[in-house]
């Protein structure tokens, strides 16, 4: 499976409602939040078969504005022959 970073922005005005909704769906501990630093987004890293499947685990209140970013860890063998 691939790993995905799900980034879900929300407005400062919606912050409490969004966090409370995620809490009631028992998803709160899966997320990291930037709200207390003035960045109204949440992030979660999950494993999924593809981007579409990754988005299905995002609570509905976050899904409309969320993006799924496929993650990769580069290893030395992957990059040693790259041309400058």
C-alpha positions in Angstrom: 0.0 0.0 0.0 1.0 3.6 -0.5 1.2 6.3 2.2 -0.8 9.5 1.8 -0.7 12.8 3.6 -4.3 14.1 3.9 -4.4 17.9 4.3 -7.7 19.4 5.3 -8.0 23.2 5.6 -10.9 25.0 7.4 -11.7 28.6 8.3 -11.0 30.1 11.7 -14.8 30.6 12.0 -15.4 26.9 11.4 -12.6 25.7 13.6 -14.5 24.7 16.7 -17.3 23.1 14.7 -14.9 21.1 12.6 -12.8 19.8 15.6 -15.9 18.9 17.5 -17.3 17.0 14.5 -14.1 15.1 14.1 -14.1 14.3 17.8 -17.6 12.9 17.7 -16.6 10.7 14.8 -13.7 9.3 17.0 -11.1 10.5 14.4 -9.6 13.3 16.6 -6.5 11.4 17.7 -5.6 10.5 14.1 -5.2 14.1 13.2 -2.5 16.7 13.8 -3.8 20.3 13.9 -2.2 23.6 13.1 -5.0 25.7 14.6 -3.3 26.8 17.8 -0.4 28.1 15.6 -2.8 30.1 13.4 -2.8 27.5 10.5 -6.3 26.2 10.3 -5.6 22.8 8.8 -5.4 19.2 9.9 -3.1 16.5 8.7 -3.2 12.8 8.9 -0.9 10.1 7.3 -2.7 6.9 6.2 -2.0 3.9 4.1 -4.3 3.3 1.2 -4.4 1.6 -2.2 -4.9 4.9 -4.0 -5.9 8.5 -3.5 -9.6 7.8 -3.8 -9.5 5.2 -1.1 -7.4 7.5 1.1 -10.1 10.2 0.9 -12.8 7.8 2.0 -11.4 7.7 5.5 -11.5 11.5 5.9 -14.6 12.6 7.9 -17.2 14.3 5.8 -16.8 17.7 7.5 -13.2 17.8 6.2 -13.4 15.9 3.0 -14.8 18.7 0.7 -11.6 20.7 1.1 -9.1 17.9 1.7 -6.3 16.9 -0.6 -4.5 13.5 -0.6 -0.8 13.7 -1.4 1.1 10.5 -2.1 4.2 10.2 0.0 7.5 8.5 -0.9 10.8 8.2 1.0 13.7 8.4 -1.3 16.5 6.0 -0.7 20.2 6.4 -1.8 19.8 3.7 -4.5 16.9 5.6 -6.0 18.8 8.9 -6.5 22.5 8.0 -6.9 22.3 7.8 -10.7 20.2 11.0 -11.2 21.8 13.5 -13.6 22.4 17.0 -12.2 
